[in-house]
Amino acid sequence: MCPSRLVLEHVTSRWGVLVLAALLERSYRFSELRRTIGGVSEKMLAQTLQTLERDGFVHRDAKPVIPPRVDYSLTPLGTEAAEQVWALARWTERRVDAVQAAREAYDEARA
């Protein structure tokens, strides 16, 4: 598999897009991010954050306090990726009616 495909898969995955979009607004603690995104399991969010951190998109800031505090934010590379993915998401929202019309026309032609 081409390395760029793997990166594309990470940033455009279901949870990857939502994590990047949320972190584009501000940094979040894990539980805040989970509530903001909604519907994501702890395990899936942890895996997504770890993958995005490994790819250099997310910065994990673990503070040495009790109770432990970990904040997640975007790196400059992550901000760039999030802006690109978010632009695609906004375009999709604007054009969903056209896509739905195309689907209906396709289905009618096949029936």
Stockholm file with secondary structure:
# STOCKHOLM 1.0

chainA/1-111         MCPSRLVLEHVTSRWGVLVLAALLERSYRFSELRRTIGGVSEKMLAQTLQTLERDGFVHRDAKPVIPPRVDYSLTPLGTEAAEQVWALARWTERRVDAVQAAREAYDEARA
#=GR chainA/1-111 SS CCHHHHHHHHHHSHHHHHHHHHHHHCCEEHHHHHHHHCSCCHHHHHHHHHHHHHTTSEEEEEECCSSCEEEEEECHHHHHHHHHHHHHHHHHHHHHHHHHHHHHHHHHHHC
#=GC SS_cons         CCHHHHHHHHHHSHHHHHHHHHHHHCCEEHHHHHHHHCSCCHHHHHHHHHHHHHTTSEEEEEECCSSCEEEEEECHHHHHHHHHHHHHHHHHHHHHHHHHHHHHHHHHHHC
//
